[in-house]
Amino acid sequence: MKNGKLTIREMAVFAMLGALMYASKMIMEVAPNVHLLGVFTIAFTVVYRKKALYPIYTYVLLNGIFCGFATWWIPYLYLWAVLWGATMLLPKRIPEKLRPLVYMLLCAAHGFLFGTLYAPAQALLYGLSFQKMIAWIISGLPWDFVHGVSNFFCGILIVPIIKILTFLEKNL
């Protein structure tokens, strides 16, 4: 980015990465709450830092375009930013042996907390009381469990994706 503007190369790369996120989600729809979105969000954030918001929100926009800009979509405007922000807060120089585990645990935490993070928007949009919001969270715990566990195991891909993206950024 020069003078606050993205280069044409960056626009193309970020568009492709956002489309990759969307395509991966659609391909994995057969397994509810099992996807690579957390993996990509963390990997892109480690490599591109603030610029990772471009592919992340390209994904969010594509999701709205192809799946509908309905009330379910509104929390997506902040849910992925939470994971991006948590990743930004991680130290840049995590010991190499710890990196996979740290990234996998962060990815899992986002999956386990997804329903809880989603709930305030649902409560506001549908006029739920605090007690009903808590009931909504509790009813979704089995899905959050699947989401967290699958994010943990999918998280093993984060470090290899970071290495590939870093190599491509340095050599292309």
N, C-alpha and C positions, 0 to 999 in steps of 0.2 A: 504494500500500500504506500503510495507516494502522495504526499500532500493531502492525506485524508481520503484519497480516492483509491478504489480497487483497480488493479491492473486487469487487462482483458484475460490474462492467464489465470489470475485469482478468481475472477468471475466464473470462468469455465470450470475450474477445479472445484470450487465450492458448489456450483450447480450440480456437477456430477456426483459429488459426495452427498448432497441432500437427496438427489434422486436415488442413490444407492441405499440410503437409509430407508426411503419410502419403499423401494422395490424389495428390500430384505424383509420389511414388515409384512408386505402383502404375501410374499412367498411363505412366510412362517405363520400365517393366519390359521393354518390347520391345527396349530397347537396354541390354544389361548394362553396369553400372558407369557409366552416364550418367544423372545425376539432378540435382536442385536442392537436395539436403539440405545441402550445404556452403554454398551460396548463402544459403539461409534461415537457417542457423545463424549465419553471420557477420552478416547483416543484422539479425536479431533481437537479437544480442548488442550491436551498435553502438547500436541504438535503446533497448533495454530493460535492457542491462547484466546485473546478477545475475538479474533477473526473466526473462531469456531462457531460463533453465533450465526454466521452466514449459512453454512450448510445445515445447522440445526433448525433454523427458521425457514429454510427452503423446504426441509422435510415437513415442518408444521404446516406451511402453506399448501404444499402438495396434498397433505392429508385432508385439509379442508376442501380443496378443489375437487378431489376425486371421491371423498367419502362424505362430503357435505359439511357446510359451516353450521352445524347444529350446536345445541347447548353442550353436548359431550366434548366438543372441540375446544371450547373456551378455556378450560384448565390447561390445555396443551400450550397456551401462551405463556404459562409460567412453570409448568412441571419440568420441562427440559432445562429451563434456565436455573432451576434449583440444583440439578445435577452438574450443570456447567459451573455454577458458582462454587459448589463444594469441591469440584476438581481444581478450580482456580486457587482455592485456599490450601491445597496440598503443597508441601515443599517441592521445589523444582528438582532437587537432588535427593531423591529417595534412594537409599542403598539398592543396588541392582538386584540383590537376592530378595529384597522385600517388595519391590515394585509389583510383581504379579499379584501377591496377596493383598496389598493395599488397594490396588485397583479393583480386584475381584470383590473385596469387602465393601468398597464404596458402591460399586455397581449393585451388589446384593442389597445394601441398605436402601438404595433408591427403590428397588423393587418391593421390598418389605413395606416401605412407607408410602408407596404410590397411592393407595386408596385413602390413606390419612391426609396426604397432600391434596388429593383430588376433592375431598369431602367439603372443605369450606366453600368452594365454588358451587358445588351441588346444593349446599344448604342455602346459599344466597339466591341461586337461580330458581330453586323450587320452594323457597320459604320454609325450610326445615328448622325446627327448633334445635337447640343444642343437643337435647336428648335424642331426637330423631337422627341428627347427624352422627352421634356416637353409635346408634343402632345401625346406621348405614355402614359405618366403618367396620363394626363387628361382623355384620353379615358378609362383608367382602374379605375378611381375614383369610379364608381358604385360598382365594384367588391371589391375594398378596403373598401368601406363603409360596405358592407356585411361582409367582413372579420373582420373588427374592431368591429362591433356590436356583431357578433357571438362570437368573442374572449372574449369580455367583459362578456357576459352571461355564456359562458363555463368556464370562469375564476373563477366562484363560486366553482368549484371543486378543485382549487389549494390547499387551506388550508386543506381540508380533505385528499387529496393525500399526502401532506407533513406529516400530522399526522400519516397516515398509514405507510409510508416509515420510518419515525423516530421510530415508535414503532417496526417495523420489524428489523431495524438495531440494536436496543438496546436489543431485545429479541431473536434473532436467531443467 
